[in-house]
Amino acid sequence: MNEAARPTDAEIDAAARVLFAEGSFHHWWPTFKKSYDEFVATDQIGKEEFDGIVERILFAAAKARLGRPP
């Protein structure tokens, strides 16, 4: 996949915020007492892992848009 398809940091952040909010709302993971901003400020490793998941989701979506398998 070319570099143009790579999600930007802003796209990853925006998608991560949506995923965090939806996951919290639907109780997909244990209830956080922290907001997303507090989570990313206090758990750098967790943020990097979360961002990695979101980036892979965005890559899969970009490939699907091009008609390629994930």
Backbone hydrogen bonds, N-H to C=O, Kabsch-Sander energy under -0.5 kcal/mol:
donor,donor_aa,acceptor,acceptor_aa,energy
5,A,2,N,-1.5
6,R,3,E,-1.5
12,I,8,T,-2.4
13,D,9,D,-2.7
14,A,10,A,-2.5
15,A,11,E,-2.5
16,A,12,I,-2.7
17,R,13,D,-2.3
18,V,14,A,-1.7
19,L,15,A,-2.7
20,F,16,A,-2.8
21,A,17,R,-2.3
22,E,18,V,-2.8
23,G,19,L,-2.8
24,S,20,F,-2.2
25,F,21,A,-2.5
26,H,22,E,-2.7
27,H,24,S,-0.8
28,W,23,G,-2.5
29,W,23,G,-0.6
39,F,35,S,-2.6
40,V,36,Y,-2.7
41,A,37,D,-1.6
42,T,38,E,-1.5
43,D,39,F,-1.6
47,K,43,D,-2.6
48,E,44,Q,-2.4
49,E,45,I,-2.4
50,F,46,G,-2.7
51,D,47,K,-3.1
52,G,48,E,-1.9
53,I,49,E,-1.9
54,V,50,F,-2.4
55,E,51,D,-2.8
56,R,52,G,-2.1
57,I,53,I,-2.0
58,L,54,V,-2.5
59,F,55,E,-2.5
60,A,56,R,-2.3
61,A,57,I,-2.2
62,A,58,L,-2.3
63,K,59,F,-2.5
64,A,60,A,-2.4
65,R,61,A,-2.1
66,L,62,A,-1.2
67,G,64,A,-1.4
68,R,63,K,-2.9
